[in-house]
Amino acid sequence: MMSCGGDQRPQASAKPVFSEAQACAVVESVFGFKVSKIQPLPSYDDQNFHVCVSRAKHTTDGPMEYVLKISNTESSKNPDLIEVQSHIIMFLQAAGFPTASVCRTKGDNITHLMSVDGGSEIKSYLVRLLTYLPGRPIAEIPIRPQLLYEIGRLAAELDKTLEKFHHPKLRCLHRENFIWNLKNVPLLEKYLYALGQDRNREVVERVIQLFKDEVVTKLCHFRECINHGDLNDHNILIESRKSAFGDAVYHVSGVLDFDDMSYGYYVFEVAITIMYMMIESKDPIQVGGHVLAGFESIIPLTPVERGALFLLVCSRFCQSLVMAAYSCQLHPENKAYLMITAKTGWKHLQLMFDMGQKAVEEIWFNTAESYQSGISM
């Protein structure tokens, strides 16, 4: 059985580089589908393809669009973790969440480990095939308060539902050195060199120190749960429908990318969600209150959790911005995708820091409380 704990993921050689022809061959040989069209999808350190397949003779139902996921070499060393993540996707779908279906291989497995001769070494990659979910990423639309509220509610419902999830390898989600778990913010120090020396780095260093002083000591008071850990503006899909008044009303049609799941805390999930919903907003500071209101309609935070929320949101900005800068040095060809958060992220982090915790909290908490009184702001 493989070790599950120490997966510090950033690696220079981790990302797969399959061609479209190679990806086609995988779908056809491993999963038994005839590919009619394939194209790459943006990704962080794995490789994803949108795959259209031809219907088998004598069949008129079943999906025709899939996503082929090829895990990076580091993640592929941890098949137990990917198995647990896949079972979580299936569990959530059965519970009514808009997650993908996991397709089985011709050998009736949910993953397949394939080896590729890279010339100097043999590299192994875990591959999965998921159904393709409809909708557009939230990043593509202006987000209104009601949708922010629904996303906060979704985050809480997801964590609450996973309280009932059981699996013999569930311990794999205790990812002690996982760089994207919010409790591991101090691990960012080894990547700070990627920022150079400027005000951005000074703010990050200050956040890391505050995290050590004010959050690490409180972790034992936070309520633990399984976190999705990456409810960002590209991992939540939405579709629109016409309201009775004729305008477009958006609803969540898909939740993607469960690769960053780990044991964390309820307050981590809402902090991560707030940070990513701020990215695309023209009024970012207002975002937190609407997301918090939705989250707390399912899971009210305790006073100690609420007191850490500001610093946790700042900390997630730091994780995203530092690791994007670091990853750009490793994969300059993927810079456009890696720097999505950085376009507005530094500005939002500086704004939060300049305003200070008390002023930001006042806006968030007043907005959240306005929902309880029936007057959303």
N, C-alpha and C positions, 0 to 999 in steps of 0.2 A: 504494500500500500504506500502511495506517495505521501510525502510530507505536505501539509497544507498551510503551515503557518507563515513562513518567511518569504512572501512573494513581493519583493520590491521590484516593480515591473519595468521601470525604464531601462532599456538595454539597447545598445547601438545596433545590434543585428536582429532585433526581435521581430520587426514587422515583415509579414510575408510579401512576396512580390510575384504572385501568380499572374500569368497572362490570361486574357479572356479565353483563349483556346484551352489552356490548362484547366481553368475553372469549369468550362463546359465538360471537359472529359471527366472531372470529378463528379459532377451532377449525374452524368449518364452512367458512369461505371459504379459509383457507390450507392446512388439513390434510385437508379433505374428510370429516370425521366429523359425524354428526348427534348433537348433545348432548342427553342426556336429563336430566342433573342437573349443576349446577356450584356450587361453594362456595369462598370464599377460604381460603387457608392462611396461617398466620403466616409472616412473612419480615422480613429485616433492612432491606435497601434496594432489593430487587427486589420484584416482585409475583408471587405464585404462586396457582394455582387447582387444586383437585381436580375433575377432569372425568370424568363417566360418559357413555359414548356408547352409542348403539343399535347392535346388530349389523346389518350389511348383509344383505340377503336372500341366501339360499342359502349362508350361512357359519355355521359352528358353532364355529370356533376363533378364536384371536387375543384380545388383551387388550381389556377393556371399560372400564378405568380408567386415567386419565392425569393427568399434572401439566403444566399450561400454565405456562411460565416466561416472564415479561416482564421483560427486563433494564432497569435504570435508565438514564437518559439518558447518564450518563457512561460506563458499561460498554458501552452500545450504540455508542459511537464507536470501539470496539475489536473489530470483528468477527473479526479474525484470532485474538485471544485466546480468544474464545468458541468459535470453530471448533476450536482445539486442545483446549480443555477437553472439548468434545463427543466428539472422537476419542479422548481418554483414557478417557472413560466407556465407550465401545464397546470399546476395547482391553482394559480391565480386565474387562468382562463376558465377553469371549472367553477371558480367562485364568482364568475361574472365580469372579471376585468377584461378590458380590450387588449389582451396580449396575443402574441402569435401562437400558432400551433407548431409543435415540434415534429418534424417528419422523421420517420424511421428509415434506416438504411435497408438495403436488400437483405442484410443479415439480421434485421429486426433490432438494431441498436439505435440509440439516439445520438451517438457520436461515432466518428471514425478517425482513427489515427493513421495518417499516411506519411511515408518517408520520401523525401526528395533529395536526390544527389545534387548537391551544390558545387561539385567539383572538388573543393578542398575538404568538405565534410558532408555528412548526411544530416539533413535537418528534418525534424518531425513536426507535423502540424495537425491539430485536431480540427476536423471540419464538421459543421452542422448545417442543416437545411431547415429554415423556418418559413412559415407562410408570410407573404408580403401583406402588410397592413395598409389600408387606404388612408388618405388624409394628407394634410400639409403640416409641416413643422410649425409650431407656434411662432417661431422666429420670423415667419413670413407675414404675420398679420399684426395690426395694432391690438394690444391686449387690453380689454376692458376689465373694470373691477370685478364684475360677476364671474368672468372666466378665471381670474386670479383666485377668487374665492373657491371655485370648483376644483382648481388644481391643488390648492391647499388641502381641501377636503379629500381629494383623491390620494394625496401623499399619506394622510393619516389613515384612511381606510386600508391602504395597501399594507402599511406597517401593522395595523391591528389584525388584519386577516392573516398575516404571516405568523402571528402568535400561535396559530393552530397547525402550522406546517411542521411535519416530522419527516425525518430521513435518517437512515443509519450513518450517513457521512456528514451530518449537519455541522459537526465540529470544524469542517473545512472553512466555514464562514468566520471563524476566529482568525482573522488575517493580521497577525501582530505587527508586521512591518510594512503593511500595505500603504503605499504613499498617498492613496486617495481616501483613506479613512480619516475623518476629521480629527480623531484623537492623536494622529501622527503628524500634526503640524510642525513640531520641532524637527522632524526629519528633513524639512525643506532647507535647513541650513547648509546641507552639503551641495545644494543646487544653486545657491545664491550667486555664485560667480557668473552665472548666465545672464544676470541683470546688469553687470557693470557697476559703476559707482554713480548713483544719482539719487534724487528724492524718492523715486519708486523703491529703491532698495532700502532706504532709510525707513520708509513706512512699513515695509515687510518685516524688517528686523524688529521694529517696535511692536508689531502685532505678534510676532513669535514670542517675544519676551513677555508681553501681557498674557498670552495664552499659557505660558509656563507658570506664571504667577497666579492667574485668576481662574483658569479653566481646569488645568490638570488637578488642582486640589479639590475640585468640585465633582469630578467624574463619578465618584462613588455615590453621589447624591442624584445622578441622572438615572432615569428608568431605561433599562437596556431593551433592545429589540433588534430585529433584522432590518437593515436599511437597504432600500434600492440604491441609494448613494449617488445617483446621477440623473435626477429629474430635471434635465436642462431643456433649453428652448428648442433643441433639435431632437430630443428623445420623447417629446410629447406631441402626438399628431392630433389635429383637429379637423372636423368637417363642419360645414355650415348648413343650416336649414332655415327656411323662411318662418318668421314669427307671424302671429296673427295680424301684426301691423305692417307686414311686408318687408321688414328689414332682416338682415342676416343675424342669426343666433348661432354661436359656435358651441360645439360640444366636443369632448375628448373622444377620439376614435381609435387611438392606439398609444400604448406605452412600450417603448423600445429599450434595448440595451441594458441587460441585467448583469453585465460583466463586472461591475464595480460593487456588487452586493457584498456586504460583510456585516458582522455584528457591530452595532453602534448603539445609538440612543434616539428616542423620539425627537429630541430637540435638534439632533444632527440633521434629521430628514427635513424638518421645516426650515432650518437655516440654509441648507443646500438649495432647497427649492426657491426660497426668497432670493438668494444670490443670483441664480440663473434667470429668474423672471425679471430681475432688475436690468439685465444685460440689454434687452431690446427696448426698454421703456424710456419715453421722453421725460417722465417724472419718476425717476427710480426710487426715491426715498419713500414715496407713497405706496409702493408695491407691497412692502413688508406687511402692512396692516391688513390688507385684503387676503393675502396668503395665510397669515396667522389666524385670521378670523375663520377661514375655511378649515384649517387644521384643528383649531380648538373647538370647532363644532362637533368633532369626533373625539379628540384627545386634548383636553385642556392641559396646558403646561403648568408645572408647579412654579412657585415664586423663584426658586433657585435656577430652574431651567430658563425661565423668562429673563432672569438677570444675566444669563450667559449668551443670550441670543445675538445681541449686537456684535460681540467679539467673535462669535462663531461664524456669522455672515462675513465679517472682515477676513477671518481666517480662510474661508473657502475661496474668497477672491484671491488671496495670496497663493493658495494651492494651485488654482487654475492658471494664474498669471505666471508664476515661477516655473511651473512644469511646462507651460507652453513655450516659454523662452528657452528652456533647456532642450525640449524636444525639437525645436526649430534648428538647433545646432546639429542634432543628430539626423534630422530628416528635412533639409531645406526645401526639398521638392514638395513637401506637404504643408508648406507655410500658410497658404491661404486658409486651410481648414483649421490648423493649429492655433492661428491667431484670431479666430472669431471672437473669443471673449476679450482679447486685449484691445479690440477696437474701441470699446467703451469702458472696459473693466477698470483700467487704471484711473480713469476720470471718476467713476462711481466710488471706488475705494478711497480716493483722495477726498471726495466730497463727504463721505461718511466720517472720515477721520477728522476733517476740518469742522464739521458740525458737532461732533462729539456724541458720546453714548446717550447722555440724558436727552438731548434735543431729538435725536432719531427715535429713541424709545417712546418719547411722548407722542410723536406722530403715529408710530406703529400701534401703540396700545390704545390710543384714543380711537383710531380707525377701527381696530378690532372690537372695541367695546360698543361702537356705534351699531354694529351688526346685532349685538345682543339686545339693544334697545329698539331694533327694528328700523333704524335710520342709517343705512350704509352710506358712507361718505364718498 
